[in-house]
């Protein structure tokens, strides 16, 4: 059984920063690509950023230059450093991990940015 647990969400003013973490636990033989997604009320879930096991990253245009994704393979943990937050970044943020061809999701963490 594999579990992904996100943490680090909260309420922050526009221009502020938050750091999200996603820790994987359970029977993990190897984690492939990992990513952060978000879903705002009334909207579809969208990609925020991804990182391969080798550290190659990809970002949505809306967060480029403000967000940084990283991972610590030894700890089976992924991070999302979010700077210069905007009200439109408000959403539930979900982590995703590909483990031996199966996509796992965390339960989500709420990020709210006030103007």
C-alpha positions as CSV (number, residue, x, y, z in Angstrom):
1,X,0.0,0.0,0.0
2,X,1.4,3.4,-1.0
3,X,0.4,6.7,0.6
4,X,1.1,10.2,-0.5
5,X,0.7,12.8,2.2
6,X,0.8,16.6,1.5
7,X,1.5,19.3,4.0
8,X,2.4,22.9,4.2
9,X,-0.8,24.5,2.8
10,X,-2.5,27.5,4.5
11,X,-3.6,31.1,4.3
12,X,-1.2,33.7,3.1
13,X,-1.4,37.3,1.8
14,X,-0.7,38.1,-1.9
15,X,3.0,38.3,-2.4
16,X,3.8,35.8,0.3
17,X,5.4,32.4,0.2
18,X,4.5,28.8,1.1
19,X,6.3,25.5,0.8
20,X,4.4,22.4,0.2
21,X,5.7,18.9,0.9
22,X,4.6,15.5,-0.3
23,X,5.9,12.4,1.4
24,X,5.5,8.9,0.0
25,X,5.3,5.9,2.3
26,X,4.5,2.2,2.0
27,X,5.8,-0.5,-0.4
28,X,7.8,1.7,-2.7
29,X,10.3,0.0,-5.0
30,X,11.0,3.2,-7.0
31,X,9.3,6.4,-7.8
32,X,9.2,7.8,-11.3
33,X,7.9,11.2,-12.3
34,X,6.2,13.2,-9.6
35,X,4.1,16.3,-9.9
36,X,1.9,18.9,-8.3
37,X,-1.6,19.7,-9.6
38,X,-4.2,22.1,-8.3
39,X,-8.0,22.5,-8.5
40,X,-9.8,25.7,-7.8
41,X,-13.5,25.8,-7.0
42,X,-15.6,25.2,-10.2
43,X,-12.5,24.5,-12.3
44,X,-10.8,21.4,-13.6
45,X,-7.7,20.0,-12.0
46,X,-4.6,21.5,-13.7
47,X,-0.9,20.7,-13.8
48,X,1.3,23.0,-11.8
49,X,4.8,21.4,-12.1
50,X,6.4,18.0,-12.6
51,X,9.9,16.6,-11.8
52,X,11.4,13.4,-13.1
53,X,13.4,11.0,-11.1
54,X,16.5,12.5,-12.6
55,X,15.5,16.1,-11.6
56,X,14.2,17.4,-14.9
57,X,11.4,19.9,-14.3
58,X,8.4,21.3,-16.1
59,X,6.1,24.2,-15.1
60,X,2.8,25.6,-16.1
61,X,3.2,29.0,-17.7
62,X,1.2,30.6,-14.9
63,X,3.7,29.7,-12.3
64,X,7.1,29.9,-14.1
65,X,9.5,32.1,-12.3
66,X,7.5,32.0,-9.1
67,X,7.3,28.3,-8.1
68,X,10.1,25.8,-7.8
69,X,9.6,22.0,-7.7
70,X,12.2,19.7,-6.2
71,X,12.5,16.2,-4.7
72,X,14.6,14.3,-2.3
73,X,14.8,10.7,-3.7
74,X,16.4,9.4,-0.5
75,X,13.4,10.6,1.6
76,X,10.8,9.8,-1.1
77,X,9.6,13.4,-0.7
78,X,8.7,16.2,-3.1
79,X,8.5,19.9,-2.5
80,X,6.9,22.9,-4.1
81,X,8.3,26.3,-3.1
82,X,5.7,29.0,-4.0
83,X,6.8,32.6,-4.0
84,X,5.0,35.8,-5.1
85,X,1.7,34.1,-4.5
86,X,-1.4,35.6,-6.2
87,X,-5.1,35.2,-5.3
88,X,-5.5,33.2,-8.5
89,X,-3.2,30.6,-7.0
90,X,-5.9,29.7,-4.5
91,X,-6.8,26.0,-4.9
92,X,-6.4,22.6,-3.4
93,X,-3.0,21.3,-4.3
94,X,-2.5,17.6,-4.9
95,X,0.7,15.6,-5.3
96,X,1.0,12.8,-7.8
97,X,3.6,10.1,-8.1
98,X,4.1,7.4,-10.7
99,X,5.2,4.2,-9.0
100,X,5.8,1.2,-11.2
101,X,3.3,2.4,-13.7
102,X,0.6,3.3,-11.2
103,X,-0.4,6.9,-10.6
104,X,-1.0,7.7,-6.9
105,X,-2.6,10.8,-5.5
106,X,-2.4,12.6,-2.2
107,X,-5.5,13.8,-0.4
108,X,-4.8,17.5,-1.2
109,X,-3.8,20.5,0.8
110,X,-5.6,23.9,0.7
111,X,-3.8,27.0,-0.3
112,X,-5.6,30.3,0.1
113,X,-4.1,33.6,-1.1
114,X,-5.8,36.7,0.1
115,X,-5.7,40.0,-1.8
